[in-house]
């Protein structure tokens, strides 16, 4: 499984509808409404790297109300469970 985080800027009047549209895309695991420079953050989880491009460029980019995106591809995942073992190698 590979993951990406997509930062999304949406038109002010379309934030909620854009969030619903993004959440309906296959491969989008979660969508968060956030404060700051970006309006939404989408977490994409797909089986293969190539599918990230498909989700972002073929589906997400077509959602009405989205002005701009930045995609951050994850190389590694760390969770509370993973962190306890990740730093064991330094001891």
C-alpha positions in Angstrom: 0.0 0.0 0.0 1.3 3.5 -0.9 0.1 6.7 0.4 0.0 10.4 -0.5 -1.3 13.5 1.3 -2.9 16.0 -1.0 -3.2 19.6 0.2 -6.2 21.3 -1.4 -7.1 25.0 -1.8 -10.8 25.4 -2.7 -13.1 28.3 -3.5 -14.6 29.6 -0.3 -18.2 28.9 -1.2 -17.3 25.3 -2.4 -15.2 23.9 0.4 -17.9 21.6 1.8 -19.0 20.3 -1.6 -15.4 19.9 -2.8 -14.7 17.9 0.4 -17.6 15.6 -0.4 -16.6 15.2 -4.0 -13.0 14.3 -3.0 -14.2 11.9 -0.4 -16.2 10.0 -3.0 -13.1 9.2 -5.1 -11.9 5.6 -5.0 -8.5 5.6 -3.3 -9.2 8.6 -1.1 -9.2 7.2 2.5 -10.0 10.5 4.4 -10.6 14.2 3.8 -10.0 16.7 6.5 -11.2 20.3 6.6 -8.3 22.3 8.1 -7.3 25.9 8.9 -4.4 27.8 7.5 -3.1 28.2 3.9 -5.0 25.0 2.7 -8.7 24.3 3.1 -8.7 20.5 2.8 -6.3 17.6 3.2 -7.0 14.3 1.5 -5.2 11.1 2.4 -4.8 8.8 -0.6 -4.1 5.1 -0.1 -3.7 2.9 -3.1 -2.0 -0.4 -3.9 0.4 0.9 -6.5 2.4 4.1 -7.1 0.9 4.7 -10.5 -2.6 4.9 -9.0 -1.7 8.0 -7.0 -1.3 9.9 -10.3 -4.6 8.5 -11.5 -6.5 9.5 -8.4 -4.9 13.0 -8.3 -4.8 14.0 -12.0 -7.7 12.1 -13.4 -10.2 12.3 -10.6 -9.4 14.8 -7.9 -8.4 17.6 -10.4 -11.9 17.4 -11.9 -13.8 18.1 -8.6 -15.7 21.4 -8.9 -14.5 24.2 -6.6 -10.8 23.1 -6.3 -8.4 25.9 -7.1 -5.0 24.3 -6.4 -3.4 21.1 -5.0 0.0 20.0 -3.8 0.7 16.3 -3.5 3.1 14.9 -1.0 4.0 11.3 -1.6 4.8 9.3 1.5 8.0 7.2 1.6 7.5 5.7 5.0 4.7 5.5 7.5 5.2 5.9 11.3 2.6 5.2 13.8 2.7 5.0 17.6 3.3 1.3 17.3 6.0 1.8 14.6 7.8 4.6 16.5 8.5 2.5 19.5 10.5 0.0 17.3 11.8 2.5 14.8 14.1 4.2 17.4 15.2 0.9 19.0 17.9 0.7 16.3 19.7 3.7 17.9 20.0 2.1 21.3 
